[in-house]
Structure formats: structure tokens, C-alpha cells
Amino acid sequence: MNLKAAIKYIKDVIEHKRCIPYHRYTGHVGRTGQAKEFGTTLGRWPTKSAKVVLGLLQNLEANANVKSLDADKLIITHAQVDQAQEGRRRTYRAHGRITPFCSAPCHIQLFATLKEEDVKKEANKNVVARLSKKQLARQRVHVGEK
């Protein structure tokens, strides 16, 4: 996806104009008509996560401007989210008990590259038909035949 298009999409998610489709963890996810463009009916508008991703995309755009790259030609080639080490705190419960109160942070990777120009494949004039082993065996001259 183009970097500018990705920023526009995330801004539309924050404004509830377009949704994020849900395919995997779909328990108790509501249906919306905005998910039709993705071929599903389940979608949400995770604004807190969208704001974080929007900040990363804007940072990616700023880094491209510093390196004097054309931001309009940048294509997001890799996006990956990994689990980070959980933050451990404690919460105090009834009857003097203590239970863990953990957070679930993540690491987000975004790679963008410049779009390469498409190069037409040269037409090969010396096209050799590839034959199977049976076809090659049929073409061979057998002993005793003319």
C-alpha cells in the first residue's frame, strides 16, 4: 500500500469513515456495512491502536523527507507486530490477596521502499518448445527403422 494512502486510511478509521476488518479474533465483534469493501461483515474502529500506527506512519514519512526521498512513491512493503515482554504490576484483592496485573505491549515494524519502475520483459524470439521424455523418445530413431 502507498504511504499516503495508508495515512489517509488510518485517518478515516479514526473518524469512523472506514473500518478495520476482523478475520481472526472475531468473537463478539459487531457487524458493519463498511466491512463490505474487504469481503467480510465484521469490523471495528480501534482508535487507540490507529493513533499509534498513524504516528509511526507520520514518522516514516518524516524520515523519508529527511533522507530526501519522494514520499509519494514510497510503498509499505513490510508490516509486522510482535509481542513484547509484559509489564508486571500487582493489584490488591479482597482478604489480603495479591494478583498480577500485567500489560501486553508490542513491537511494530514498518518497512517502506521506493516503487521501482516496471520493466517490460523482452520478447524471446528463439522460443524452444520443451518436450517431455516421452515426446523425445518418440522422436528418436530406433534401430532397424528408417
C-alpha positions in Angstrom: 0.0 0.0 0.0 1.2 3.5 -0.8 2.3 5.5 2.3 0.0 8.4 1.6 -3.0 6.0 1.1 -2.1 4.3 4.4 -2.1 7.6 6.3 -5.4 8.5 4.7 -6.9 5.1 5.6 -5.9 5.3 9.2 -7.3 8.9 9.5 -10.6 7.6 8.1 -10.6 4.8 10.7 -10.1 7.4 13.5 -13.0 9.4 12.0 -15.2 6.2 11.7 -15.5 6.6 7.9 -13.8 3.2 7.2 -13.4 0.2 9.4 -10.6 -2.3 10.1 -11.9 -5.8 9.1 -11.6 -8.6 11.6 -10.8 -12.1 10.3 -9.1 -14.0 13.1 -10.3 -12.9 16.6 -13.9 -12.4 15.7 -15.7 -13.3 19.0 -18.1 -10.6 20.0 -17.1 -8.3 17.1 -20.1 -6.4 15.7 -21.1 -6.3 12.0 -20.8 -3.1 9.9 -21.5 -2.3 6.3 -18.2 -0.6 6.0 -16.5 -4.1 6.0 -18.1 -5.0 2.6 -15.1 -3.5 0.8 -12.9 -6.2 2.4 -15.4 -9.1 1.7 -16.5 -9.5 5.3 -19.1 -8.2 7.6 -17.1 -7.9 10.8 -15.2 -4.7 11.5 -14.3 -2.2 14.2 -12.7 1.2 14.6 -9.7 0.7 17.1 -8.9 4.4 17.6 -6.2 3.9 20.2 -4.3 1.5 18.1 -4.9 3.5 14.9 -3.4 6.7 16.5 -0.3 4.7 17.4 0.0 3.4 13.8 -0.7 6.9 12.4 2.2 8.2 14.5 4.5 5.6 13.1 3.4 6.3 9.5 4.0 10.0 10.0 7.4 9.3 11.5 8.1 7.1 8.4 7.1 10.0 6.2 9.3 12.5 8.1 12.3 10.1 7.9 11.8 9.9 4.1 11.7 13.7 3.9 15.0 13.9 5.8 16.6 11.4 3.5 15.2 13.4 0.6 13.1 10.5 -0.7 9.8 11.1 -2.6 7.0 10.3 -0.1 4.5 9.8 -2.9 6.5 6.9 -4.3 7.0 5.1 -1.0 5.3 1.7 -0.8 4.9 -0.1 2.6 6.5 -3.5 1.9 6.5 -5.0 5.4 4.3 -4.6 8.5 4.8 -6.9 11.4 3.6 -6.8 15.0 5.3 -8.9 17.7 4.6 -9.5 21.4 6.9 -7.6 23.7 7.8 -8.5 27.3 4.8 -8.0 29.5 4.9 -5.3 32.1 4.2 -6.8 35.5 2.4 -4.9 38.3 0.3 -6.1 41.2 -3.3 -5.5 42.2 -4.6 -5.9 45.7 -7.7 -8.1 46.2 -10.0 -9.0 49.0 -8.9 -10.9 52.0 -5.3 -9.8 51.7 -4.6 -11.5 48.4 -2.4 -10.0 45.6 -2.7 -11.0 42.0 -0.7 -10.0 38.9 -1.8 -7.0 36.8 0.1 -7.4 33.5 0.1 -5.2 30.4 0.6 -6.6 26.9 2.8 -4.3 24.9 4.0 -5.0 21.3 6.8 -4.2 18.8 5.7 -2.8 15.5 7.9 -3.0 12.4 7.1 -0.9 9.2 9.4 -1.0 6.1 8.9 1.2 3.1 10.7 1.2 -0.2 10.6 3.3 -3.3 8.4 2.0 -6.0 10.5 0.6 -8.8 9.6 1.3 -12.4 8.1 -1.7 -14.2 10.4 -3.0 -16.9 8.8 -4.9 -19.9 10.1 -8.3 -20.5 11.8 -8.7 -23.8 10.1 -11.0 -26.2 12.3 -14.0 -26.7 12.5 -14.8 -30.4 14.3 -18.1 -30.1 11.5 -20.0 -28.4 12.4 -23.6 -28.0 9.5 -25.9 -27.3 10.3 -28.0 -24.3 9.4 -31.7 -24.8 8.7 -34.3 -22.2 10.8 -37.5 -22.0 8.1 -39.5 -23.8 8.0 -36.9 -26.7 11.8 -37.0 -27.0 11.7 -40.8 -27.0 9.2 -40.9 -29.8 11.3 -38.6 -32.0 14.4 -40.8 -31.6 15.2 -43.1 -34.5 15.0 -46.7 -33.3 17.4 -49.4 -34.5 16.1 -51.1 -37.7 13.8 -48.2 -38.6 14.2 -45.7 -41.4 
